[in-house]
């Protein structure tokens, strides 16, 4: 799925929201790959900023709670 701003999502859906495994790439190049729940980052994942900075670990309700 490609959005009007150039962002892309590839992955699973449930009830019209991102759920399960998926990858969201922002138009800036920033990317999140991992688990989703109700349209938010939730579970294990990797968030890679456009400058290459990576956050790997646990996400809850869209926020990094890493290790």
C-alpha positions, 0 to 999 in steps of 0.5 A: 500500500502506498500513501499520497505522501510517498510512504509505504506499508507492506504487511498484515491488516485486521479490521482495517488497521495494521496488525501482525507483521509489517514494514512501514517506510516513511517518505523520508526513508525512516522505516519500522519493521516488526509487529503491529497492533491496532495500527501502532508499533507493538511488540518486537521491531526495528526502527531505523531513522533516515540517518541510519540510527537503529532502535531494536527491541520492544515497542508498546503503543507506538513508543520504543521501550527497548532494552 
